[in-house]
Amino acid sequence: MSTPDGSRRLAQSITINAAPEKVWDLITRIDTMTDWYDTWDRVETAASDTHMRAGVSFRCHWRYDGAKARPFPGNAVVLHPPTHPTEERQ
């Protein structure tokens, strides 16, 4: 989804029976992000970045409609960790 400033927003929702902090740690770890996003083949960041957080610049290699993975650059601007399993942020 595009935002008014032309950037894109990625959002998806599932229910997981685990503490929100544990899930947040798992889905924001750079080395395991491709386990959660099935169209992402690889995520590259600076060696010092272990988790995706606001301010992290990255290059993601992703596939669309079965095509070969293509790299695209990005910069994490805002990430909202949940505080409750049913909380949803806009």
Residue, then its C-alpha position, 0 to 999 in steps of 0.5 A: m500500500s502506498t502512503p501519501d509521501g509515496s513510500r510503501r507500507l507492508a502489513q499482514s496479520i496472523t494469530i500466533n499463540a506466543a508472547p508478543e515480545k517473543v514473536w516480535d523478536l523472531i519476525t524482526r531478526i534479520d537472519t530469520m526474516t525470510d522464514w516469515y516473508d515467503t517472497w523474500d529470498r535474502v535481506e542484507t543490512a550492515a553487519s552490526d544490524t541484527h534486528m529490523r528497527a527504525g533507521v535500518s537501511f536494507r536491501c531485500h531480494w524478493r520474488y513476485d509471481g514466480a519471477k527471479a528474485r530482484p533486489f530492492p533497497g529500503n529504509a525502515v522508518v517506523l516499526h510498532p511492536p505490539t503490546h497485546p496479542t490482539e492489538e492492531r496498529q494503523 
